[in-house]
Amino acid sequence: MSAFPKHNMGAWVEIDLKAVRHNFRQIRRLALEQLEPRVNRDVDILAVVKADSYGHGMVEVSRVLEREGCRFFAVSDLNEAVSLRLSGNKRRIVLFETTLPGQAPELVKYELTPSVCTMPMARALDRYARRARKKLPVHIKIDTGMGRLGVWHMYAVDFVRD
């Protein structure tokens, strides 16, 4: 016999994808309003859909946002990125977490945008991208003082140059 009574009630969440679409449109409108008139109006909004879109459903939310013109998505790691790519998303997908050199073949294969903050990772990506005759965009993560992750800001320019 359990010390806790059984309950028939569970937890659930209902996601209104029309609200997601509306919110994206509002964010895009506000971003464009902040630009000076002579600035290029071709603005990308990075939609962070990591952790299953924070429980909202990464694939479903991404599809709605992609139909709205979103061209740039962010996930946490390689598994999320590959899942999003295999769901049919053809847009740019950036990984917030750094990846290891051994993951370079998958990053190139799925045309993902990794966060890079070490030369071994940069070299591995270069090597596999050259073999595949592809150019792979990267996000260079710079540590501006938090001490968590990234190239220390004092060395960032040299890192990018190298």
N, C-alpha and C positions, 0 to 999 in steps of 0.2 A: 504494500500500500504506500502510495506517495504521500509525502508530508505537504504537498501543494495540491490544491484542488485543480482539476482540469477545467480549462475554459475553452469555450468554442469560438471565442473572439480572437482574431489575429490582426496583425498590422498590415496595412497596405498603403500604397500611394498611387494617386492618379495624376498623370502628367498631361497637361493641356498643351498639345503641340501648337495649337493656334496662339497660345500665350507666348510660347517660345519664339514663334515666328514674329509676333508683334514686338517682343522685347528686342529681338535682333534688328528689326527695322528701326526702332527708336534709337538704339545704340549707334547704328550706322548714320542716322540723321544727325544725332548730336555730334558725332565725330566730324562729319562734313561741315557742320556749322562752325566748328572751331578753327577750320582752316582759313587762311587768308585767301582772298579771291584769286590771286595769281599762282597759287600752289596747285600742283597736279591733283586732280580730284579722284584719281585712281587709288583709292585707299583700301588696304586689306585690313580686315578685322580678324584677329586671332581668336577662334572659338576653342576654349579649353574644355575638352570632353573626356579628360582623364577620369579614372575611377568610375567607369560606366556613366559618364556625364554626371558625376556626383549622385548616382542612383537614379538618374532620369532616363537612362537608356542611351548609351553612346551611339549605337547604329541609328536608332530612330531619330534622335536629336540631330545627328550629323546629316542625315538625309534631308531633313527639313531645312537646315541651315544651308546646305549645298544648293538646294532649289532656290533659296533666297539670294544666292550669289556669293556665299562665303567660300573663300578659296584657300583658307589657311586654318588648320586644326592642330591642336596640341594634345598630346597624351603623356602619360608618365613613362612608360617603358616600351621595350621592343614587343612584348606580347600584345599589349594594347594596340600598338601601331600596326602590327601585322593583321590583327583581327579587324581593325578599321579598314585597312587596305583590301582584305579579302571580302569585306562586305560590299565592295564595289566603289568605295571612295577613291576617286582619281586625283583629288586635290593634294596640296602640300600638307604633309604630316610631320610635325616636329616633335621630338622626344625631349621632355624636360630633364629627365635623369640622364646622366652620362652613361655611355655604353662602353663595353670592353672591346679591345681590338679583335678578339675572336668572333664578335658579332658583326664585323664589317661585311662579310659576304651577304648576310640577310638584309642589312641596311641598303646595300647596293641593289640587290635583287628586287626588293620591294620599293625602291626609290623613295626612301625615307630621309628626313632631315634630322640627323643626330646632333645632340649637344656635344661639343668637343672642348676639352680643356687639358688634354695631354698630347704630347708629340707622338707617342706610340699609337694612339688612336688616330690622329691625323694621318700618320704615315700608312697605317693599315687601310684606311678609307681610300687614300690616294692610290695605293697598290691595287685594290680590288676594283675601284672605279675605272682605272686605266685598263685593266684586263677586260672589263666588260664594255669598254669604249663608251662610258657614260660620264656625265658631269653630275656630281652630287652636291647639292647645296648643304651647308652646315650652319649650325648655330653655335657661335663661340661663346661659351659661358665664362663670364668674367666675375671674379669675386671682388666686390667693391668695399668689403669690410666685414661682412657677416662671418666669414671664415668657414662657411659650409661647403661650398663647391665652386670650382672655377679657377681660371688662371688669375693669379694675384694681379690686381689692376696695374701695379707698377711694371709688370712684365707683359701686359696685354699687347701693346703695339709690336714688340719684338716677336711675340708668339704668332700674331696674325701675319707678320712679314715672313716668318719662317715657314 
